[in-house]
Amino acid sequence: MSDNYVYSGLGVYSSFAEKTEMQDVKKTAKPKTKVLKILVFLLTGVLVLEGLLYLVVIPATSQVRVTFNGLQSLQAAELGRELSLYCGTQWLGFDTAVAAARIASHSVVESVSVEKRFPDQVFITIKERVPVAVTFAEINGKTSPVQIDKNGVLFKTEGTIPGSSVPLISGLELDSSFDGMRLDPKFRSLLDQIALIQADNPAYFSALSEIKVLPKEYGNYELALYPLHSKVRVLTDRNLCESALQSMMLVLEMIKVIKPNVAELDLRYGAVSYKLHS
């Protein structure tokens, strides 16, 4: 009986080979990792610089770009020059509150909103007043037309002429600082009635050359209407409505045939009376 012993060094050899291979892989991976880290660092630096450029440099140094919306009579170039004087020319220092106040100081402006958009834009939306009537005021020694909006605010515009549906109102007492002033609240109902007729049947005002306010005691008033194609003056109360204008047109047609020498027609108090030329 014999004892057999077999010794093999295969396991030791295999372990040594694996360790050598792993060391070679690590040596090869180290330069690649360094290159990758350098690339990441450079990319991060570029992104940081680009962010600083976009967030700080451009807003601080670039000229602000202003866009106006809703302009009718105002000129964008003139408003732009005005804002550059009072609000700055760089986006970062552009004062939106001052810009809104400057634009709102124009009597023709009913409302304004100023919005700053990064990195260099400013959007200004303006709503101009819409005239419902026009009157005359003395400006620098000259009589000039002045427009009135639905809220009774008087304003003057350059280069715009109201349409035929915008009636002339006379007899209003205005001071020299009329621009931007508001009419007495007692005239608000008259302006509301005019605006309503303009919306429903504006042709009525094309047939009138003037609406004159006739003051009465205790702050009340009546109206005198002057038809465009007639020499007859028409007296009516302060309730200027479409039915009253219809009655006026109908009676004027009747008296043109029956009483051609009528000077004044009185439609007050629910009755019709007239005066002849003396």
SULPEVEN-V218592 format. One record per helix or strand of 2 or more residues. SS is the DSSP state (~ for helix, > for strand). FROM is the first residue (numbers start at 1). TO is the last residue. If there is no record, write none. Layout:
BEGIN
ss = <SS,SS>
from = <FROM,FROM>
to = <TO,TO>
END
This chain:
BEGIN
ss = <~,>,~,~,>,>,>,>,>,>,~,~,>,~,>,>,~,>,~,>>
from = <10,65,76,96,109,121,131,142,153,167,185,203,208,217,221,233,242,262,268,273>
to = <61,69,86,104,117,128,139,149,155,170,201,206,215,219,227,236,258,266,270,276>
END
